[in-house]
């Protein structure tokens, strides 16, 4: 059974940084183009960043150079380095396959990111 596990969230002050990690059991993430998504209260889930199997990346317009997605296929882990965090970045962050991938893995519980003074 496939299970995605996101970690690394927390409470951080505006301007701070966090590094999120995504790992899986039951499926090798290295097989897929992967992405990070986020969902804030009362809002739809949105794409934050995506990374191909060959490490090409793309980002949501709101990222504006603040976040970096990466992957370590040897560890079968996908990361999201978030710098210059803003209160608007407060959300639950999830990883899953990228939007154009036909296979969507079961959603994990996500990791809460709260940006507040």
N, C-alpha and C positions, 0 to 999 in steps of 0.2 A: 504494500500500500504506500502510495506516495504521500509524503508529508513535507511541506515547506516550513522552515523555521527561520524567522527573522529575529535579529537581536541588535543591540547597540543603542537603542533609543534611550531617552531620558529627558530630564529637565535641564535646560541650558539658557543662559542669558542671551539677549540679542547681541549679535556679533560673534557668538561662540561657534564651536565646531562639534560635530559628532561624526562617527563612522559607523555605518550600519553594515551588517553582514547577513547574508542569505545562504543557507545550506539546505540540503534536502536528504531525505532518506527514501529509498525505494526507486530513485530515478537519478540518472546522471545529468546534472544541469549543463555540463559541457556540451551536451547534444543540441542545446537550444539557444536561439537568440533570447536573451533574458532582459527583464526590465524591472525597474522600481516604479511603483505607483503610490499614490497617497490619497487619503480620504479624510477630509475635515468634517466636523459635525455639521449636518445639514447640507452638505455639498456632495456632488458626485465624485466618484473615484477618478483621478486624473493621472496621466502618465508623467513621471518625473524625468526618467532617463532610461535609455535602452542600450544594450551592448550586444553585438553579434558574436557568433562563435569565433570569429577572427578578430574580435576586440574593436571593431568599428563602433562608434558610439553616436548617440543623438540625444537631445535634451529638450525638455519643455521650455517654451519661451521665457517663462518666469525664472528659470534657473540663472540665466545671464552670467555664466562663468563661475558661479559660486559652488557648484557641485561637480564631482567627478565620479563617474561609474567605472568600475574595473572588475576584472574577474581573474581568478587563479584556478585554472582548469586542473592543476595537480591536486589542489585541495577541494575542487568542485564547489567553489564558493564565489559568490558575487558580492561586491562591496559598493557602498555609496558613501563617499566622503563629502560631507556637507560643511561648508565654511560660510562665514558671514550670515549666519542664520537670522531670520526675521520672525516676528510674531506670526506673520501670515504663513510661515512654514509649519506651524503647529498642525499636526494631523497624525493619523495612524499610517505608517508606511508598510507597504507590502511588496513582496517580489513575486514575479510570475513570468511566464513566457511573454515575449514582446507581442504587440498588437496583431501583427500579421502572421503569427505562428498559429497553425490550425489547432494545435493541442494547447489547451489551457489546463494547467495543473490545479489540483484542489487548493483553494486559497488557505494560507496559514492564518495565524491569529494576528500577525502584524506586530510592529513595535511602535510604541507611542513616542512621538517627539513633541515636546512642549517647549516653546520658546517664550520665555517670560522673564521680566525683571523682578 
